[in-house]
Amino acid sequence: MGAGDPQVGAHPAAVEMMNGGRIAMPFAEWSSLLGMMEAPEGLALPPALAEVVEIGFEWEWDEETDEARGCDFEPYVSFEAPERTAWWFRLWTGNDEADGGEFRFFGSTGSGDYAGFWLVRPGAPITDQPVVYLGSEGERGLISRDLGDLLWLFADGFGPGEAFANPERRTEPNAAFQAIAERYAPGRRRPAAQIVAAAQAEFPHFSDLIDSMCR
């Protein structure tokens, strides 16, 4: 790493996150770090998603009930760098020619699942592109038709993984995310199952696309 590298002198956690890593730290320190970081050029999140990042997701394991509470999802402070996406996407597909360039990933789970925009609508802004979920064990599918629908999934207590696995599960609505959804996607609230079903119905061949990339 040279002296001119922009990561020199940066907070160690900032370097790790810019490289797509996962950091555990107190919320106060996390918030302070977010405030001092700037997204790499061209990788800034849409404002609504950036607000979601500032709030963050909570997840814990209840040993008494032997069940998880909250959402297992860690959104990034910026879109994942294309070179990092290419690295893991080639491993995931077993295809050295696939680089995941048709996606912009913005978060992952503790088990290595990813959520991101699929740039399938020519000329449309990224906020109007559908959101996909890619699991570490090969699971894949659409979870929302655009960012507006995704915000309402968050508002109703779903993370990308929870929406993909069981959009009919009972959840605890998130008031902070609801406020964001009402500002950026007013009047669009629907049950999570309808949001996910609409996305999957619009793009029924997504799984086939992924299969065609795998080796």
Disulfide bonds with the S-S distance in Angstrom:
none
